[in-house]
């Protein structure tokens, strides 16, 4: 039985390293924008679930998923941040 467990461990290690090799890390600025827009959405939209729902839903006005738009460029980040702030300000005025 010990050899079966060792064999399974080797398979797991092999498959994990296989997938890791094919991944390309985010550029530093892309990762920073993604983290910043996620934090802004979390703080202004009312928590985790609302932020995730907004950032991952297709948005015709923004031209795609807000998370992807904000991550892609500084201009995209500003567009998404403005949309989040506009939503938050309309919520406060009610």
ROSE-4610 file (N, C-alpha, C; in Angstrom, 1 decimal, always signed):
// ROSE-4610
residu = [X/X/X/X/X/X/X/X/X/X/X/X/X/X/X/X/X/X/X/X/X/X/X/X/X/X/X/X/X/X/X/X/X/X/X/X/X/X/X/X/X/X/X/X/X/X/X/X/X/X/X/X/X/X/X/X/X/X/X/X/X/X/X/X/X/X/X/X/X/X/X/X/X/X/X/X/X/X/X/X/X/X/X/X/X/X/X/X/X/X/X/X/X/X/X/X/X/X/X/X/X/X/X/X/X/X/X/X/X/X/X/X/X/X/X/X/X/X/X/X/X/X/X/X/X/X/X/X/X/X/X/X/X/X/X/X/X/X/X/X/X/X/X/X/X/X/X/X/X/X/X/X/X/X/X/X/X/X/X/X/X/X/X/X/X/X/X/X/X/X/X/X/X/X/X/X/X/X/X/X/X/X/X/X/X/X/X/X/X/X/X/X/X/X/X/X/X/X/X/X/X/X/X/X/X/X/X/X/X/X/X/X/X/X/X/X/X/X/X/X/X/X/X/X/X/X/X/X/X/X/X/X/X/X/X/X/X/X/X/X/X/X/X/X/X/X/X/X/X/X/X/X/X/X/X/X/X/X/X/X/X/X/X/X/X/X/X/X/X/X/X/X/X/X/X/X/X/X/X/X/X/X]
num = [1/1/1/2/2/2/3/3/3/4/4/4/5/5/5/6/6/6/7/7/7/8/8/8/9/9/9/10/10/10/11/11/11/12/12/12/13/13/13/14/14/14/15/15/15/16/16/16/17/17/17/18/18/18/19/19/19/20/20/20/21/21/21/22/22/22/23/23/23/24/24/24/25/25/25/26/26/26/27/27/27/28/28/28/29/29/29/30/30/30/31/31/31/32/32/32/33/33/33/34/34/34/35/35/35/36/36/36/37/37/37/38/38/38/39/39/39/40/40/40/41/41/41/42/42/42/43/43/43/44/44/44/45/45/45/46/46/46/47/47/47/48/48/48/49/49/49/50/50/50/51/51/51/52/52/52/53/53/53/54/54/54/55/55/55/56/56/56/57/57/57/58/58/58/59/59/59/60/60/60/61/61/61/62/62/62/63/63/63/64/64/64/65/65/65/66/66/66/67/67/67/68/68/68/69/69/69/70/70/70/71/71/71/72/72/72/73/73/73/74/74/74/75/75/75/76/76/76/77/77/77/78/78/78/79/79/79/80/80/80/81/81/81/82/82/82/83/83/83/84/84/84/85/85/85/86/86/86/87/87/87/88/88/88/89/89/89/90/90/90/91/91/91/92/92/92/93/93/93/94/94/94]
x = [+0.8/+0.0/+0.8/+2.0/+2.8/+3.2/+3.5/+3.9/+2.8/+1.5/+0.4/+0.2/+0.5/+0.4/+1.5/+2.7/+3.8/+3.6/+3.0/+2.7/+1.6/+0.6/-0.4/+0.2/+1.1/+1.8/+2.6/+3.3/+4.1/+3.2/+2.0/+1.1/+0.6/+0.2/-0.2/+0.8/+2.1/+3.1/+3.4/+3.4/+3.6/+2.5/+1.3/+0.2/+0.2/+0.5/+0.5/+1.6/+2.8/+3.9/+3.7/+3.0/+2.6/+1.8/+0.8/-0.1/+0.6/+1.4/+2.1/+3.1/+3.7/+4.6/+3.9/+2.7/+2.0/+1.4/+1.5/+0.9/+1.9/+1.3/+2.1/+1.6/+2.5/+2.1/+1.7/+0.8/+0.3/+1.5/+1.5/+2.4/+2.1/+3.1/+2.9/+1.8/+1.8/+0.8/-0.6/-0.7/-2.0/-2.5/-1.7/-2.0/-2.4/-1.7/-2.0/-3.3/-3.6/-5.0/-6.1/-5.8/-6.9/-7.1/-6.1/-6.2/-6.9/-6.5/-7.1/-8.6/-9.0/-10.4/-11.2/-10.6/-11.3/-11.6/-10.6/-10.7/-11.7/-11.7/-12.6/-14.1/-14.3/-15.6/-16.1/-15.2/-15.5/-16.0/-15.2/-15.5/-16.8/-17.0/-18.1/-19.4/-19.3/-20.5/-21.2/-20.6/-21.3/-20.8/-19.6/-19.0/-18.6/-18.2/-17.7/-18.6/-19.8/-20.7/-21.1/-21.4/-21.8/-20.6/-19.4/-18.2/-18.0/-18.0/-17.8/-18.8/-20.1/-21.2/-20.9/-20.6/-20.4/-19.2/-18.1/-16.8/-16.8/-17.6/-17.6/-18.7/-19.7/-20.8/-20.5/-20.9/-20.7/-21.4/-20.7/-21.3/-21.1/-22.2/-22.2/-21.6/-21.9/-21.4/-19.9/-19.3/-17.8/-17.2/-17.9/-17.3/-16.8/-17.4/-16.9/-17.1/-16.4/-16.4/-15.6/-16.1/-15.4/-14.0/-13.9/-12.6/-11.6/-12.0/-11.0/-10.7/-11.7/-11.5/-10.6/-10.8/-9.9/-8.5/-8.3/-7.0/-6.2/-6.9/-6.2/-5.4/-5.9/-5.2/-5.6/-4.8/-5.1/-6.4/-6.6/-7.9/-9.1/-9.0/-10.0/-10.3/-9.2/-9.3/-10.1/-9.8/-10.5/-12.0/-12.3/-13.7/-14.5/-13.9/-14.6/-14.7/-13.6/-13.7/-14.8/-14.9/-15.9/-17.3/-17.5/-18.8/-19.1/-18.1/-18.4/-18.7/-18.0/-18.2/-19.6/-20.0/-21.3/-22.4/-22.3/-23.3/-23.4/-22.2/-22.2/-22.8/-22.6/-23.2/-24.7/-25.2/-26.6/-27.3/-26.6/-27.1/-27.2/-26.2/-26.2/-27.3/-27.6/-28.6/-30.1/-30.3/-31.7/-32.2]
y = [-1.2/+0.0/+1.3/+1.2/+2.4/+2.8/+1.9/+2.2/+2.9/+2.5/+3.1/+4.6/+4.8/+6.2/+7.0/+6.5/+7.2/+7.5/+6.5/+6.7/+7.8/+7.8/+8.9/+10.3/+10.3/+11.6/+12.1/+11.2/+11.5/+12.0/+11.4/+11.9/+13.3/+13.5/+14.8/+15.9/+15.6/+16.6/+16.8/+15.8/+16.0/+16.8/+16.5/+17.3/+18.7/+19.0/+20.4/+21.2/+20.6/+21.3/+21.5/+20.5/+20.7/+21.9/+22.1/+23.3/+24.6/+24.6/+25.8/+26.3/+25.4/+25.8/+26.6/+26.3/+26.9/+28.3/+28.6/+29.9/+31.1/+32.2/+33.4/+34.4/+34.9/+35.8/+37.1/+37.8/+39.1/+40.1/+41.1/+42.2/+42.9/+43.5/+44.1/+45.2/+46.0/+47.1/+46.5/+45.5/+44.8/+44.2/+43.6/+43.0/+44.1/+45.2/+46.3/+46.9/+47.1/+47.7/+46.7/+45.4/+44.4/+44.5/+44.5/+44.6/+45.9/+47.0/+48.3/+48.4/+47.9/+48.0/+47.0/+45.9/+44.9/+45.5/+46.2/+46.8/+48.0/+48.8/+49.9/+49.3/+48.3/+47.7/+47.2/+46.5/+45.9/+47.0/+48.1/+49.1/+49.9/+50.2/+51.1/+50.4/+49.1/+48.4/+47.6/+47.6/+46.9/+45.6/+45.2/+44.0/+43.0/+41.8/+40.9/+40.4/+40.0/+39.5/+40.5/+41.7/+42.8/+43.1/+43.2/+43.5/+42.4/+41.2/+40.1/+40.1/+40.3/+40.3/+41.4/+42.6/+43.7/+43.5/+43.1/+43.0/+41.9/+40.9/+39.7/+39.7/+40.6/+40.6/+41.4/+41.0/+41.8/+43.1/+44.2/+45.5/+46.2/+46.4/+47.0/+48.4/+49.2/+50.6/+50.6/+49.6/+49.6/+48.8/+48.0/+47.3/+45.9/+45.3/+44.0/+43.8/+42.8/+42.6/+43.7/+44.4/+45.5/+45.1/+43.9/+43.5/+43.4/+42.8/+42.7/+44.1/+45.0/+46.3/+47.1/+47.0/+47.8/+47.2/+45.9/+45.3/+45.6/+45.8/+45.9/+47.2/+48.3/+49.6/+50.6/+51.6/+52.7/+53.4/+53.6/+54.3/+53.4/+52.1/+51.2/+51.2/+51.3/+51.3/+52.6/+53.7/+55.0/+54.9/+54.2/+54.1/+53.3/+52.2/+51.3/+51.9/+52.6/+53.3/+54.4/+55.1/+56.1/+55.5/+54.4/+53.7/+53.2/+52.7/+52.3/+53.5/+54.6/+55.8/+56.4/+56.4/+56.9/+56.1/+54.7/+53.9/+54.1/+54.3/+54.5/+55.9/+56.9/+58.2/+58.2/+57.5/+57.4/+56.6/+55.6/+54.9/+55.7/+56.6/+57.5/+58.6/+59.0/+60.1/+59.6/+58.3/+57.8/+58.0]
z = [+0.0/+0.0/+0.0/+0.6/+0.7/-0.7/-1.6/-3.0/-3.7/-3.4/-4.1/-3.7/-2.4/-1.9/-2.5/-2.6/-3.2/-4.6/-5.3/-6.7/-6.9/-6.1/-6.2/-5.9/-4.9/-4.6/-5.8/-6.5/-7.6/-8.8/-9.0/-10.0/-9.7/-8.4/-8.0/-8.3/-7.9/-8.0/-9.5/-10.3/-11.7/-12.4/-12.1/-12.7/-12.3/-11.0/-10.5/-11.2/-11.3/-11.9/-13.4/-14.0/-15.5/-15.7/-14.9/-15.1/-14.7/-13.8/-13.4/-14.5/-15.2/-16.2/-17.3/-17.6/-18.8/-18.4/-17.2/-16.8/-17.0/-17.4/-17.6/-16.5/-15.7/-14.6/-15.2/-14.4/-14.8/-14.8/-15.6/-15.5/-14.2/-13.6/-12.3/-12.4/-13.4/-13.4/-13.6/-14.4/-14.6/-13.2/-12.5/-11.2/-10.2/-10.3/-9.4/-9.7/-11.0/-11.3/-10.9/-11.1/-10.7/-9.2/-8.5/-7.0/-6.6/-7.2/-6.8/-7.1/-8.3/-8.7/-7.9/-7.5/-6.7/-5.3/-4.8/-3.4/-3.5/-4.5/-4.7/-4.7/-5.6/-5.7/-4.4/-3.7/-2.4/-1.4/-1.3/-0.4/-0.7/-2.0/-2.4/-2.8/-3.2/-3.6/-2.6/-1.4/-0.3/+0.1/-0.3/+0.2/-1.0/-0.6/-1.5/-2.6/-2.2/-3.2/-4.3/-3.8/-4.8/-5.7/-5.1/-5.9/-7.0/-6.6/-7.5/-8.6/-8.2/-9.2/-10.3/-9.8/-10.7/-11.6/-11.0/-11.7/-12.7/-12.5/-13.5/-14.4/-14.3/-15.3/-16.5/-17.6/-18.9/-18.7/-19.2/-19.0/-20.4/-21.1/-22.4/-22.4/-21.4/-21.4/-21.3/-20.6/-20.4/-21.5/-22.3/-23.3/-22.9/-21.9/-21.4/-19.9/-19.4/-18.0/-17.3/-16.3/-15.7/-15.2/-14.6/-14.1/-15.3/-16.4/-17.5/-18.1/-18.2/-18.7/-17.8/-16.5/-15.6/-15.5/-15.7/-15.7/-16.9/-18.1/-19.4/-19.5/-19.0/-19.2/-18.1/-18.0/-17.0/-17.4/-18.7/-19.1/-18.7/-18.9/-18.6/-17.1/-16.3/-14.8/-14.5/-15.1/-14.8/-15.1/-16.3/-16.7/-15.6/-15.2/-14.3/-12.9/-12.5/-11.2/-11.2/-12.3/-12.4/-12.4/-13.0/-13.0/-11.5/-10.8/-9.4/-8.6/-8.7/-7.9/-8.3/-9.5/-9.9/-9.3/-9.3/-8.7/-7.2/-6.6/-5.2/-4.8/-5.6/-5.3/-5.5/-6.5/-6.7/-5.6/-5.1/-3.9/-2.7/-2.5/-1.3/-1.4/-2.6/-2.8/-2.6/-2.5/-2.4/-1.0]
